Amino acid sequence: MMSDSNSTYTRSRAQSRGRGTTVGVRTLLVIAVAGVLVTLWSCAQPLSGSAGAEERASVTLSVGGLSSQTILPGVDTRPVHYRLTGTGPNGDSFDVDTADGSATVADLAPGSWSVDAVGTNSAGFPVADGTASVTLEAGRETPVAVPVTVVDGTGTLELSTTWNPEHTVSPSVEAVIVDADGYETTLSVPVDSPGAASTTISGVPVGYHRLSLQLLDGGEVIAGAGESVRIMADVTTTAELPFPDLNKVGEAVSVVAESFVLAWDPPGDASGIESYRVYARPRGEYQWQSVSEVQASETPTLAVTQSLLSYGTWEFAVTAVGGSVESDRHTSMDDDAMPATGWFLEWTAP
């Protein structure tokens, strides 16, 4: 059945969204980056007067940097150019372009001022902005910290994943997005084709989000992945989270008996191997439990009775042990297990 591959971001609690996530610490640049440090000089003369240089005001501005996260939008998120503007009494204003985030502006009127900063990337796209208000006093130097944040608004997240379709029977995919305030949104990611799912999520607030993806088979979670993503206003962020390792479907091997024997082949170089450890886990679970340990031989086997395991549906794994070193588990679900597609045991009483 076909599904709509477009989704809309909705927060799980009914609360409006504020400004975007602040990038950096809101404080003076002399203490921390990511602020615009404004130093203003003013006088008591009106803008139209013929005051000397000591009766007017000057402004010194500097800009810090922005941080990055794991998955970024498909645009440069670093501001490399800044436009710094200010409006004051009687229509007095300044407008400064700077490449390094610093500038000095003189001959300003005293009174109430509003200072704005907009940072753009190498393509001229706005990536950060901030504003602050200050009242200038004649003959005094007034520092002002303008907090720089990511540009407010919403963006789009394109999400996709892939897996081996032979390892699932009835797959489905869910995505969970958690924003910086802890609000959670859960979305279904439509399966587009065997082994692939994707969706486009619109209306995601700007800022940093935690993205979690789960692959389910028959309603049971069989794999998961997670990343941090950054959303920018009017920009699409692409996240690809594949599932390369899955708990495969495998082939059921039926045993109706009070006991059975497990056998496995030693590795090509068995030198140094002192014993083998056998593990088991119920089908569909993740935690392995130790069953027994077998001394190394050319044809290792283990007779399994109810004193070791109970009747049920089991997967098995074997490790090689030499001294204090234990190898990775080789499981009955591995591609090179016999049968070749992997197998699990359905053990029932006779």
C-alpha positions in Angstrom: 0.0 0.0 0.0 1.4 3.4 -0.9 2.0 6.0 1.8 2.5 9.8 1.7 6.2 10.4 2.1 5.8 13.9 3.3 5.3 14.7 7.0 4.8 17.8 9.1 6.7 18.5 12.3 4.4 18.7 15.4 5.5 19.1 18.9 4.1 16.7 21.4 3.1 19.4 23.9 0.9 22.4 23.1 3.4 25.2 23.5 4.5 27.9 21.1 8.0 27.9 19.8 10.3 30.8 20.8 13.5 32.1 19.0 16.0 29.7 17.6 18.6 28.0 19.7 21.3 30.5 20.8 24.7 29.7 19.3 27.3 30.3 21.9 27.0 32.2 25.2 25.1 35.5 25.4 27.8 37.7 26.9 30.5 40.2 26.1 33.0 39.1 23.5 35.8 39.7 25.9 34.4 36.9 27.9 33.1 34.5 25.3 32.5 34.3 21.5 29.2 34.4 19.5 28.3 37.9 20.5 28.6 41.3 18.9 30.5 43.6 21.2 29.4 47.2 20.7 31.2 50.1 22.3 29.4 53.5 21.9 30.5 57.0 22.5 27.9 59.8 22.7 27.5 63.5 23.4 24.7 65.9 24.4 24.5 67.7 21.0 21.6 66.9 18.6 22.4 65.3 15.3 21.9 68.5 13.4 24.3 70.4 15.5 27.9 71.3 14.7 29.5 69.4 17.6 33.1 68.5 17.7 34.5 65.0 17.5 34.6 64.7 21.3 30.9 65.6 21.6 29.7 62.8 19.2 29.9 59.0 19.7 31.8 56.1 18.2 31.0 52.4 18.0 33.3 49.4 18.0 31.9 46.1 16.9 33.2 42.5 16.8 31.6 39.2 16.1 32.4 35.7 17.4 31.8 32.3 15.7 29.2 29.6 15.5 29.4 26.0 16.5 28.6 22.9 14.4 26.8 19.5 14.9 26.9 16.1 13.4 24.5 16.4 10.5 24.4 19.9 8.9 22.2 21.4 6.2 23.4 21.4 2.6 24.7 25.0 2.9 27.7 26.5 4.6 26.6 27.3 8.2 29.5 29.6 9.0 29.0 33.3 8.8 31.9 34.9 6.8 30.4 38.3 6.3 28.5 40.6 8.6 26.2 43.6 8.2 26.0 45.7 11.3 23.4 48.4 11.5 22.2 50.9 14.1 19.3 53.4 14.4 19.3 56.2 16.9 17.8 59.6 17.7 16.6 62.0 15.0 17.1 59.5 12.3 20.8 59.0 13.0 22.1 55.6 11.8 25.0 53.6 10.7 25.3 50.6 8.3 28.6 48.7 8.2 29.7 45.7 6.1 32.6 43.7 7.6 34.3 40.5 6.6 36.0 39.7 9.9 33.2 40.8 12.2 34.8 44.0 13.5 34.3 47.7 12.7 34.5 51.1 14.2 31.8 53.8 13.6 32.2 57.4 14.9 30.1 60.6 15.1 26.9 59.2 16.6 24.2 61.0 18.6 23.4 60.4 22.2 20.1 58.7 23.2 18.4 55.4 22.5 19.9 53.1 19.9 19.0 49.8 18.4 21.9 47.7 17.0 21.4 44.8 14.6 23.8 42.2 13.3 23.2 39.7 10.4 25.8 37.1 9.5 25.8 35.6 6.0 27.7 32.6 4.6 29.9 32.4 1.5 26.8 32.3 -0.7 25.3 35.4 0.9 22.6 33.3 2.8 21.7 34.7 6.3 22.8 32.2 8.9 22.9 34.2 12.1 21.4 37.4 13.5 20.9 39.4 16.7 19.7 42.7 18.1 20.2 44.8 21.2 19.0 48.2 22.5 21.1 50.7 24.4 20.9 54.3 25.7 24.0 56.4 25.0 25.1 59.1 27.4 27.2 62.1 26.4 30.9 61.6 26.8 30.7 58.0 28.0 31.8 54.7 26.5 28.9 52.2 26.6 29.6 48.5 25.8 26.7 46.5 24.5 26.6 42.7 23.9 24.4 41.7 21.0 23.5 37.9 21.3 23.9 36.2 18.0 21.5 33.3 17.3 20.6 31.1 14.3 18.1 32.9 12.1 14.6 32.2 13.4 12.0 30.3 11.4 11.5 26.7 10.3 13.3 24.4 7.9 13.0 21.0 6.3 14.4 17.6 7.2 14.8 14.9 4.4 15.2 11.6 6.2 16.0 8.2 4.5 17.2 4.8 5.5 18.0 1.4 3.9 18.4 -2.2 5.1 18.6 -5.7 3.6 15.0 -6.6 2.8 15.8 -10.3 3.0 16.2 -9.8 6.7 12.7 -8.5 7.5 9.2 -9.8 7.0 6.9 -6.9 7.9 9.1 -3.8 8.3 8.2 -0.4 9.4 10.2 2.7 10.4 9.7 5.3 13.1 11.5 8.6 13.7 11.7 10.6 16.9 12.9 14.2 16.9 13.7 15.9 20.2 14.5 19.6 20.2 16.7 21.6 22.6 13.8 22.2 25.0 13.1 18.5 25.3 9.9 18.4 23.2 9.4 15.2 21.3 7.8 14.5 17.9 7.3 10.9 16.7 6.7 10.3 13.0 6.2 7.2 10.8 8.6 6.9 7.9 6.9 5.3 4.9 8.5 2.2 3.3 9.1 3.3 -0.3 10.4 0.0 -1.7 11.8 -3.3 -0.3 14.6 -2.3 2.1 14.1 1.5 1.8 12.1 4.2 3.6 12.1 7.9 3.4 10.1 11.1 4.2 10.3 14.8 4.0 9.5 16.6 7.3 8.5 20.2 6.9 8.0 22.9 9.5 10.9 21.8 11.8 12.0 24.7 14.1 15.5 26.0 13.6 18.2 24.8 16.0 19.8 21.6 17.1 17.7 18.4 17.4 18.3 14.8 18.4 17.1 12.4 15.7 16.4 8.7 16.6 15.4 6.2 14.0 14.0 2.7 14.7 13.4 -0.2 12.3 10.7 -2.6 13.4 9.7 -6.0 12.1 6.2 -7.2 13.0 6.0 -4.3 15.5 9.2 -5.4 17.3 12.2 -3.1 17.3 15.2 -4.9 15.5 17.6 -1.9 14.9 18.1 1.7 15.8 20.3 4.7 15.0 20.6 8.2 16.1 22.4 11.5 15.2 22.3 15.2 16.0 21.0 17.4 13.3 20.9 21.2 12.7 17.9 22.8 11.1 18.2 26.3 9.5 15.4 28.6 8.3 14.2 27.9 4.8 17.0 25.3 4.2 16.8 21.5 3.8 18.9 19.2 5.9 19.4 15.7 4.6 19.9 12.8 7.0 20.7 9.2 5.8 20.8 6.6 8.5 21.2 3.0 7.1 20.8 -0.2 9.1 23.6 -2.4 7.9 23.3 -5.1 10.6 20.0 -6.7 11.4 18.6 -9.6 13.3 17.8 -11.7 10.1 14.7 -13.8 9.5 16.7 -16.9 9.0 15.5 -20.5 8.6 13.7 -22.3 11.4 15.1 -25.7 12.3 12.7 -27.9 14.2 13.8 -30.4 16.8 11.4 -32.6 18.7 13.5 -34.4 21.2 14.7 -34.3 24.8 18.2 -33.3 23.6 20.2 -32.3 20.6 23.9 -31.8 19.6 25.4 -28.6 18.3 28.5 -28.8 16.1 30.8 -26.2 14.6 34.0 -26.0 12.6 37.2 -24.7 14.2 38.8 -21.7 12.5 41.5 -22.2 9.8 44.2 -21.4 12.3 43.2 -23.0 15.6 46.5 -22.6 17.3 46.2 -21.0 20.7 42.6 -21.9 21.1 42.0 -23.6 24.4 38.2 -23.8 24.5 34.9 -22.7 22.9 32.1 -20.9 24.7 28.6 -21.5 23.6 25.9 -18.9 24.0 22.1 -18.8 23.3 19.4 -16.2 23.3 15.6 -16.4 22.8 14.6 -15.6 19.2 14.0 -11.9 18.8 16.0 -10.8 21.9 19.4 -9.2 22.0 21.1 -10.4 25.2 23.1 -13.6 25.0 23.3 -16.0 27.9 26.2 -18.5 28.5 25.3 -22.1 28.0 28.5 -24.0 28.4 32.3 -24.2 27.6 33.8 -27.0 25.5 37.5 -27.9 25.3 39.1 -27.3 22.0 39.2 -30.3 19.5 39.2 -30.9 15.8 35.5 -31.6 15.9 34.0 -29.7 18.7 30.4 -30.4 19.8 28.0 -29.8 22.6 25.1 -32.0 23.7 22.3 -29.7 24.9 19.8 -31.0 27.4 17.2 -29.3 29.6 19.8 -29.0 32.3 21.4 -26.4 30.0 18.4 -24.9 28.2 14.6 -25.1 28.3 12.4 -25.9 25.4 11.8 -22.8 23.2 13.0 -20.9 20.1 16.7 -20.2 20.3 19.6 -18.6 18.4 23.2 -19.8 19.2 26.7 -18.4 19.1 30.2 -19.7 19.6 33.4 -17.9 20.6 37.0 -19.2 20.6 39.0 -18.7 23.9 42.8 -18.6 24.3 44.1 -17.4 27.7 42.3 -14.2 28.6 41.3 -13.5 25.0 37.8 -14.3 23.6 36.9 -13.9 20.0 33.8 -12.2 18.6 30.7 -14.4 18.5 30.0 -16.4 15.4 26.2 -16.9 15.4 23.7 -19.3 13.9 22.3 -16.2 12.0 25.6 -15.3 10.3 25.6 -15.5 6.5 28.1 -18.4 6.5 26.3 -20.5 9.1 24.6 -23.7 8.0 22.1 -23.4 6.4 23.7 -20.4 4.5 20.9 -18.0 5.3 21.3 -18.4 9.0 19.1 -20.5 11.2 17.4 -20.7 14.6 16.1 -23.6 16.6 12.5 -24.4 17.5 13.0 -27.0 20.3 9.9 -28.8 21.6 9.3 -31.7 23.8 8.6 -35.1 22.1 
